[in-house]
Amino acid sequence: MKNATGIRQERLGKEAVDGRGIAEGVGQAGIGIIVLLAALIGVWGLACLVGGVMATGAGDLVRGFISSVAGG
């Protein structure tokens, strides 16, 4: 088993596999996915807000929000 690592490094070259580069790429992909999902959630929330204003009007929407927060 000790020799297997040496053989693999000879085949790939010592600089062919960079663990830090792979980790950085995976981290950037993760951040990108999180940002994309946050943007989708924001667009969904905005669409719901516009739908609420269109259905009931701004006054009723604000009144309903205040009553739900105040517990009335």
C-alpha positions, -999 to 999 in steps of 0.1 A, spaced: 0 0 0 28 24 7 41 19 -28 7 25 -44 7 62 -34 41 66 -49 31 49 -81 0 71 -84 21 103 -79 45 91 -106 16 86 -130 -2 119 -123 28 140 -115 32 155 -81 15 188 -91 -14 172 -110 -37 169 -81 -41 200 -59 -64 194 -29 -66 231 -21 -78 239 -56 -105 213 -55 -116 225 -21 -118 261 -33 -138 251 -63 -163 231 -42 -166 260 -18 -173 284 -46 -199 261 -61 -216 258 -27 -217 296 -22 -232 299 -57 -259 274 -50 -268 292 -17 -269 326 -35 -291 311 -62 -316 296 -37 -317 329 -18 -325 348 -50 -353 323 -58 -367 327 -23 -366 365 -27 -383 365 -60 -410 341 -46 -416 364 -17 -419 395 -39 -444 376 -61 -465 367 -31 -464 404 -19 -475 417 -53 -502 390 -54 -515 401 -20 -516 437 -29 -534 430 -62 -560 408 -45 -568 429 -14 -552 463 -18 -523 478 1 -545 491 30 -560 457 38 -526 440 34 -510 464 59 -540 461 83 -538 423 81 -501 423 87 -504 445 118 -532 424 132 -513 392 127 -482 406 144 -501 422 173 -522 391 177 -555 406 170 
